């Protein structure tokens, strides 16, 4: 069966996002490049599971980038009933897709979840110091932006300082990356964060190897 186009939309910067389905597999492409697929989400789940480990009671969690909802679903699986999860997604159509054809993948209507259509960098800059117990960033392609050069600022030294300031003491900043990035790892350490970089298969024990950075304040 050939892939079927379900919908397309424009990001604020003009990039074109297209949602495809082939049998029970979904794919999102941006300007013709594959951004994500529902067949490979093991590293996104790992980001949430590790980033939300050991949080205090009634934790506040910020997820940057909704995608297909896999990071959100994994976070909700490990978070307590009194958690508050704020999901920031730049493209309104992605939120709509998660309430439509992708609804079975990520539980966006969980009562713990509040979704904002906004730029996660702007949300972090406006956050009060120490607001979040965990910040999970799965935006674009990670520290090396694939589709939106403006995302570079989120992973710059200044952007990481903003994120670190928004973390509560002992909080975790988790960052998904398509590839290892020693320069980014060094920037995390320079932001006064204790960091480790874990290599995680995209499909459980197989598939492409992604990098999950876990940095604690």
C-alpha positions in Angstrom: 0.0 0.0 0.0 1.4 3.4 -0.9 1.6 6.2 1.6 -1.5 8.4 1.8 -1.3 12.1 2.5 -3.6 13.0 5.4 -3.0 16.7 5.8 -0.4 19.4 5.3 0.3 22.7 7.1 2.7 25.6 7.3 4.9 26.4 10.3 5.2 30.0 11.3 8.5 30.3 9.4 7.0 28.9 6.2 8.2 25.3 6.4 5.7 22.8 5.1 4.7 19.9 7.2 2.9 16.9 5.7 1.4 14.0 7.6 1.3 10.6 5.8 -0.1 7.2 6.6 0.8 3.8 5.2 -1.1 0.9 6.8 -0.8 1.6 10.5 2.4 3.7 10.2 2.4 7.5 10.3 5.2 9.8 9.1 5.7 13.6 9.3 7.9 15.2 6.7 9.1 18.8 6.7 9.9 20.3 3.3 10.3 16.8 2.0 12.6 15.5 4.8 11.4 12.8 7.2 11.2 14.4 10.6 9.6 11.5 12.5 7.8 8.2 12.1 5.6 6.2 14.4 7.8 3.1 13.7 10.7 4.5 15.7 10.1 6.1 19.1 12.2 4.2 21.7 14.5 7.1 22.3 11.6 9.5 22.8 10.2 7.2 25.4 13.6 6.9 27.1 13.9 10.7 27.2 10.6 10.9 29.2 11.3 7.9 31.4 14.7 9.0 32.5 13.9 12.7 32.6 11.0 12.2 34.9 12.7 9.7 37.2 13.0 10.6 40.8 10.9 13.8 40.7 9.2 15.1 43.9 5.5 15.0 44.6 3.2 17.1 42.4 6.0 17.7 39.8 5.8 20.3 37.0 7.1 19.1 33.7 7.6 21.0 30.5 7.7 19.1 27.2 9.0 21.1 24.2 7.7 19.6 21.0 4.5 17.4 20.8 5.5 15.4 17.7 3.4 12.3 17.6 2.9 12.3 21.4 5.4 9.5 22.3 7.4 11.6 24.7 4.2 12.8 26.3 2.7 9.2 26.6 5.9 7.9 28.2 6.0 10.8 30.7 2.4 10.3 31.7 3.1 6.6 32.3 5.7 7.4 35.0 4.3 10.6 36.4 1.9 10.6 39.4 -1.8 11.7 39.2 -0.9 15.1 40.7 1.6 16.0 38.1 1.3 19.1 35.8 2.5 18.6 32.3 2.8 21.6 30.0 3.3 20.7 26.3 4.5 23.5 24.0 4.1 22.9 20.3 4.9 25.5 17.7 2.6 24.3 14.9 -1.2 24.2 15.6 -1.8 21.5 13.0 0.4 19.1 15.0 -1.9 19.5 18.0 -4.9 19.0 15.7 -3.3 15.8 14.2 -2.7 14.5 17.8 -6.4 14.9 18.5 -7.3 13.3 15.1 -5.5 10.6 13.2 -2.7 10.3 15.8 -5.0 10.2 18.8 -4.2 6.6 19.7 -0.5 7.4 20.0 -0.3 10.2 22.6 -3.0 11.0 25.2 -3.2 14.8 24.7 -6.5 14.9 26.6 -5.2 13.5 29.8 -6.3 15.9 32.6 -2.7 16.4 33.7 -1.9 17.9 30.3 -2.0 21.5 29.2 -1.1 22.2 25.6 0.2 25.6 24.4 0.7 26.5 20.8 3.8 28.7 21.2 7.6 28.8 20.8 9.2 26.8 23.7 12.1 29.2 23.8 9.8 32.1 24.5 8.0 30.0 27.2 11.2 29.3 28.9 12.4 32.9 28.8 9.1 33.9 30.5 9.2 31.2 33.1 9.8 32.1 36.8 13.1 30.7 38.1 12.8 27.1 39.3 9.3 26.6 37.9 9.9 23.1 36.4 11.1 19.9 37.9 11.8 18.5 34.4 12.2 20.1 31.0 12.2 17.7 28.1 13.1 19.1 24.7 12.4 17.1 21.6 12.4 20.0 19.1 13.3 19.7 15.4 16.3 17.3 15.1 18.0 18.2 18.4 21.0 20.5 18.9 21.7 20.5 15.1 18.4 21.9 13.8 17.2 20.1 10.7 14.2 22.2 9.6 14.2 25.5 11.5 17.5 27.4 12.0 15.8 29.5 14.7 15.8 26.4 16.9 19.6 26.8 17.2 19.0 29.5 19.8 17.2 27.0 22.0 20.4 24.9 22.2 22.9 27.7 22.4 24.8 28.6 25.5 22.3 31.5 26.2 19.4 29.2 25.6 20.7 26.5 28.0 21.2 29.2 30.7 17.6 30.1 30.3 16.5 26.5 30.6 18.7 25.9 33.6 17.3 28.9 35.3 13.7 27.5 34.8 14.7 24.2 36.5 14.0 23.6 40.2 17.0 22.4 42.3 17.6 18.8 41.4 15.5 19.2 38.2 16.4 17.5 35.0 16.8 19.0 31.5 16.5 16.2 29.0 17.3 16.8 25.3 16.7 14.4 22.4 19.3 14.4 19.6 19.6 12.5 16.4 23.4 12.2 16.9 26.1 12.6 19.5 27.2 16.2 20.0 30.3 16.7 22.2 30.1 20.5 21.7 26.5 20.6 23.0 27.4 18.3 25.9 30.2 20.8 26.8 27.7 23.7 26.7 25.4 21.8 29.1 28.3 21.5 31.5 29.1 25.2 31.1 25.5 25.9 32.1 26.4 24.4 35.5 24.5 21.2 34.8 25.7 17.6 35.6 25.3 15.9 32.3 25.4 12.4 30.8 24.8 11.4 27.2 23.1 8.0 26.6 23.0 6.2 23.3 19.5 4.7 22.7 18.2 2.6 19.8 15.2 4.1 18.1 13.3 0.8 18.0 13.8 -0.9 21.3 16.9 -2.9 20.6 17.4 -2.0 16.9 17.2 0.9 14.4 19.1 4.1 14.3 21.0 5.1 17.5 19.9 8.4 18.9 21.4 10.4 21.8 19.6 11.5 24.9 21.2 14.1 27.0 20.2 14.2 30.7 21.4 17.2 32.6 20.6 17.9 36.3 20.8 21.1 38.1 
